[in-house]
Amino acid sequence: MGIAYAMGQGAGGGGTGQAAAGGLEMLFLMGLMFVIFYFLLIRPQQKRNKEHQQMVQNLKAGDRIITAGGLYGRVTGVADNTLTVEIAEKVRVKINRSSVSMLVPSNPQAVSPKK
């Protein structure tokens, strides 16, 4: 049997160019991943938050809303940070503006049952 010798880099550091290129590739891939996350996750979420804030600021008396707790109601009074919402006939509650989840369309299209 013969003797096997392992090949390795010399002590002169001849492989430093390859190590630097690998680091740049890794940095480029990390940057690319951040850009993808930004356009797929961060930007759409910021857009939804901005639209929701605008909707909450533009609420007026008579609007039909759904609260974060799932209550349906009609806005009867508007103040700086609170809304008075009628959730049943002669039943009114005050809620914080930030607890409004969504605006209900004023003319929901009636869905006819299929025969």
GISUL-V941204 format. One record per residue. N is the residue number from 0. RES is the residue in one letter. NEAR is the number of other ideal C-beta (glycine too) atoms within 10 Angstrom. D_CENTER is the distance of its C-alpha to the mean C-alpha in Angstrom with 1 decimal. Layout:
((N RES NEAR D_CENTER) (N RES NEAR D_CENTER))
This chain:
((0 M 3 66.0) (1 G 4 64.7) (2 I 4 62.5) (3 A 5 58.9) (4 Y 6 57.4) (5 A 4 53.7) (6 M 4 52.5) (7 G 7 50.4) (8 Q 10 49.6) (9 G 7 52.3) (10 A 6 52.3) (11 G 7 52.1) (12 G 9 48.3) (13 G 9 48.4) (14 G 11 44.8) (15 T 10 42.9) (16 G 9 41.9) (17 Q 10 40.1) (18 A 9 38.2) (19 A 10 36.9) (20 A 10 35.8) (21 G 10 33.9) (22 G 10 32.1) (23 L 9 31.2) (24 E 10 29.9) (25 M 10 27.7) (26 L 10 26.4) (27 F 10 25.7) (28 L 10 23.9) (29 M 10 21.7) (30 G 10 20.9) (31 L 10 20.3) (32 M 10 17.8) (33 F 11 15.9) (34 V 10 16.0) (35 I 10 14.8) (36 F 11 11.8) (37 Y 12 11.0) (38 F 10 11.4) (39 L 9 9.9) (40 L 10 6.7) (41 I 11 6.5) (42 R 11 7.8) (43 P 11 6.1) (44 Q 9 2.8) (45 Q 11 6.1) (46 K 10 7.9) (47 R 10 6.5) (48 N 10 7.1) (49 K 10 10.3) (50 E 10 11.4) (51 H 15 11.1) (52 Q 12 13.1) (53 Q 9 15.5) (54 M 15 16.1) (55 V 18 16.8) (56 Q 8 19.2) (57 N 9 21.0) (58 L 16 21.9) (59 K 8 25.7) (60 A 11 28.4) (61 G 9 28.6) (62 D 19 25.0) (63 R 15 24.1) (64 I 21 20.9) (65 I 14 19.3) (66 T 18 18.6) (67 A 12 16.1) (68 G 8 19.3) (69 G 7 20.0) (70 L 15 22.9) (71 Y 12 23.7) (72 G 22 25.6) (73 R 15 26.9) (74 V 19 26.5) (75 T 13 30.0) (76 G 12 29.6) (77 V 13 27.3) (78 A 9 27.6) (79 D 5 25.7) (80 N 8 23.3) (81 T 13 24.5) (82 L 24 25.0) (83 T 16 28.0) (84 V 24 27.1) (85 E 14 29.8) (86 I 13 28.8) (87 A 10 32.4) (88 E 5 35.6) (89 K 5 36.6) (90 V 9 33.8) (91 R 13 31.6) (92 V 13 29.1) (93 K 10 27.4) (94 I 20 23.7) (95 N 12 21.3) (96 R 15 19.3) (97 S 11 16.1) (98 S 15 16.9) (99 V 21 16.7) (100 S 15 14.1) (101 M 13 15.2) (102 L 16 18.3) (103 V 12 20.8) (104 P 8 22.6) (105 S 8 26.1) (106 N 5 27.9) (107 P 8 26.4) (108 Q 6 28.3) (109 A 5 30.7) (110 V 6 30.5) (111 S 6 34.1) (112 P 4 34.8) (113 K 4 36.0) (114 K 3 39.7))
